Amino acid sequence: QAQLVESGGGLVQAGGSLRLTCAASGRAAINYAMGWFRQAPGKEREFVATIAWSDTAYADSVKGRFTISRDTAKNTVDLQMHSLKPSDTAVYYCAARYGPKTGPADAPGDYNSWGQGTQVTVSS
C-alpha cells in the first residue's frame, strides 16, 4: 500500500519561512520522482516543485524562494520555503511518480500517489 504523509504546515507571517516534509512508505517509497503541488480555495491544483534523482524543477512563482530536496535513505522529500507571500497560502500536497519520464513531472496526471495535504497559511 502506498502512503505519503505531509507535515510542517502552519501559520506564518509574510516574509517568513516554513519547511514541509513528506514521508513515503510502502509502494510510494519506490519512486522515480517526488513532487509538491498546492491548491488554494476555488483554484485548481498547481505544480510547485519536483525532484527526480538530483534533477529539480520549480514553478516560476516559487523559483528562488523554494527548494526541494530528498533523503533517499529516509524516504522523505522536503520543501523549504522562504520569503513566503500571502499568495502562497494553500493546501500543499506531496506526490510520488513510480515510473520514469522524459522531462520534469510537473502535472498532477504525472503522479501515481498523493498525500492528504498540509495547510500553509501566510498572513499579511
Phi, psi and chi 1 to 4 in degrees:
 res  aa     phi    psi   chi1   chi2   chi3   chi4
   1 GLN       -  133.0 -176.7  177.1   -0.1      -
   2 ALA   -85.2  136.5      -      -      -      -
   3 GLN  -142.8  132.8 -172.4  171.9   18.4      -
   4 LEU  -128.6  128.3  -63.1  167.1      -      -
   5 VAL  -126.7  118.9  178.9      -      -      -
   6 GLU   -92.3  151.0  -57.1   95.9  -23.1      -
   7 SER  -150.9  165.0   61.5      -      -      -
   8 GLY   104.0   -4.0      -      -      -      -
   9 GLY   -71.4  171.3      -      -      -      -
  10 GLY   164.3 -165.2      -      -      -      -
  11 LEU  -105.2  130.9  173.2   64.7      -      -
  12 VAL  -143.6  151.3   63.3      -      -      -
  13 GLN   -79.3  155.8  -70.7 -172.7  -26.9      -
  14 ALA   -55.5  137.6      -      -      -      -
  15 GLY    92.0  -10.6      -      -      -      -
  16 GLY   -83.5 -175.1      -      -      -      -
  17 SER  -131.0  152.7  -61.0      -      -      -
  18 LEU  -144.9  153.9  -82.1  176.6      -      -
  19 ARG  -125.5  119.7 -172.6  178.0 -173.7   91.1
  20 LEU   -97.4  144.3  -54.3 -177.8      -      -
  21 THR  -128.3  140.3  -64.2      -      -      -
  22 CYS  -122.9  124.2  173.9      -      -      -
  23 ALA  -104.1  126.0      -      -      -      -
  24 ALA  -104.8  139.4      -      -      -      -
  25 SER  -142.9  167.5   61.3      -      -      -
  26 GLY    63.1 -142.9      -      -      -      -
  27 ARG   -60.3  -33.0  178.2   61.6 -176.9   91.3
  28 ALA   -65.9  -20.1      -      -      -      -
  29 ALA   -74.7  -17.7      -      -      -      -
  30 ILE  -103.7   91.7  -53.7  169.8      -      -
  31 ASN  -139.0  160.6   58.4   72.4      -      -
  32 TYR   -89.7  -40.6  170.4   77.8      -      -
  33 ALA  -142.7  151.7      -      -      -      -
  34 MET  -123.2  147.4  -61.6  -74.7  -71.7      -
  35 GLY  -141.9  162.0      -      -      -      -
  36 TRP  -120.9  134.5  -74.8   96.7      -      -
  37 PHE  -128.1  166.9  -72.2   74.1      -      -
  38 ARG  -144.2  155.1   65.6 -172.7 -177.8 -173.5
  39 GLN  -141.6  118.3 -171.7  165.7   16.8      -
  40 ALA   -91.8  157.7      -      -      -      -
  41 PRO   -55.9  130.1  -26.3   35.1      -      -
  42 GLY    78.3    3.7      -      -      -      -
  43 LYS  -120.2  162.1  -65.1 -172.9  176.8 -178.5
  44 GLU   -77.6  158.8  -65.9 -173.6   -8.4      -
  45 ARG   -66.8  132.5 -168.4  167.0  -61.7 -170.3
  46 GLU  -124.4  150.0   65.7  172.6    0.9      -
  47 PHE   -68.5  140.8  167.7   72.2      -      -
  48 VAL  -117.0  -56.5  175.1      -      -      -
  49 ALA  -161.5  155.9      -      -      -      -
  50 THR  -144.9  154.3 -176.0      -      -      -
  51 ILE  -140.3  130.8 -176.3  165.8      -      -
  52 ALA  -131.8  114.7      -      -      -      -
  53 TRP    54.7 -117.0  -59.6  108.4      -      -
  54 SER  -105.6    1.2   59.4      -      -      -
  55 ASP   -84.3  132.3  -66.1  -28.8      -      -
  56 THR  -125.6  157.4   59.5      -      -      -
  57 ALA  -147.4  148.4      -      -      -      -
  58 TYR  -134.7  151.9  -63.0   89.9      -      -
  59 ALA   -68.3  148.1      -      -      -      -
  60 ASP   -57.7  -33.7  -71.6  -17.4      -      -
  61 SER   -68.3  -16.2   59.2      -      -      -
  62 VAL  -118.8   -4.2  -53.3      -      -      -
  63 LYS   -57.6  134.7  -80.4 -178.9 -178.2  176.9
  64 GLY    85.4  -11.9      -      -      -      -
  65 ARG  -115.2  -34.1  -59.6 -171.7  -62.6  123.0
  66 PHE  -110.2  148.2  -69.1   11.3      -      -
  67 THR  -134.7  128.4  -58.5      -      -      -
  68 ILE  -102.0  140.3 -171.1  170.8      -      -
  69 SER  -148.5  160.0   60.8      -      -      -
  70 ARG  -138.2  152.4   68.6 -171.1  -59.8  176.7
  71 ASP  -119.9  101.2 -174.6  -32.4      -      -
  72 THR   -67.5  -28.8   53.7      -      -      -
  73 ALA   -68.0  -34.6      -      -      -      -
  74 LYS   -96.6   -6.3  -64.1 -178.9  178.9  179.1
  75 ASN    56.8   45.9  -69.8  -35.6      -      -
  76 THR  -126.1  154.2   59.3      -      -      -
  77 VAL  -133.4  134.1   60.0      -      -      -
  78 ASP  -111.8  154.0  -72.1   -6.8      -      -
  79 LEU  -128.9  106.2 -175.7   68.9      -      -
  80 GLN   -89.0  124.3  178.5   67.0   55.1      -
  81 MET  -119.7  124.5  -53.9 -176.4  -67.8      -
  82 HIS  -119.7  165.3  -65.1  -62.3      -      -
  83 SER    49.1   47.9  -57.1      -      -      -
  84 LEU   -66.0  146.4  -76.7  161.6      -      -
  85 LYS  -120.4  157.3  -53.2  173.8 -177.6  179.3
  86 PRO   -55.2  -31.3  -29.9   37.5      -      -
  87 SER   -69.0  -10.6   57.6      -      -      -
  88 ASP   -83.4   -7.3  -65.9  -42.7      -      -
  89 THR   -61.3  124.5  -64.5      -      -      -
  90 ALA  -178.5  171.4      -      -      -      -
  91 VAL   -88.2  127.1  176.8      -      -      -
  92 TYR  -101.2  130.1  -77.5   69.1      -      -
  93 TYR  -117.0  140.7  -63.7   90.4      -      -
  94 CYS   -97.6  146.1  172.9      -      -      -
  95 ALA  -143.0  153.8      -      -      -      -
  96 ALA  -126.6  136.5      -      -      -      -
  97 ARG  -112.0  130.1  175.8 -178.7  172.7   86.8
  98 TYR   -84.0  -40.0  -59.7  158.6      -      -
  99 GLY  -103.8  164.4      -      -      -      -
 100 PRO   -68.4  158.6   25.0  -33.7      -      -
 101 LYS  -149.1  138.8 -178.8 -178.7 -175.4  -67.2
 102 THR   -79.3  123.3  -60.3      -      -      -
 103 GLY    87.8  170.2      -      -      -      -
 104 PRO   -69.8  143.2   24.8  -33.9      -      -
 105 ALA   -85.4   92.8      -      -      -      -
 106 ASP  -121.6   20.9   56.4    4.6      -      -
 107 ALA  -129.6  146.9      -      -      -      -
 108 PRO   -55.1  -35.6  -28.0   36.5      -      -
 109 GLY   -68.3   -9.7      -      -      -      -
 110 ASP   -79.0   -9.1  -69.9  -24.1      -      -
 111 TYR  -113.3  150.2  -68.6   85.2      -      -
 112 ASN  -100.8  -32.7  -56.1  100.4      -      -
 113 SER  -132.2  149.0  -63.5      -      -      -
 114 TRP  -133.6  148.5  -67.7   84.3      -      -
 115 GLY   -85.1  179.8      -      -      -      -
 116 GLN   -84.5  -16.1  -67.8  -59.8  -53.6      -
 117 GLY    97.5  154.8      -      -      -      -
 118 THR  -136.7  137.3 -175.4      -      -      -
 119 GLN   -81.3  132.3  176.7   70.0   47.0      -
 120 VAL  -120.0  123.0  171.1      -      -      -
 121 THR  -123.9  124.6  -57.1      -      -      -
 122 VAL  -113.1  117.2 -176.0      -      -      -
 123 SER   -91.9  148.6   63.2      -      -      -
 124 SER   -90.2      -   56.8      -      -      -
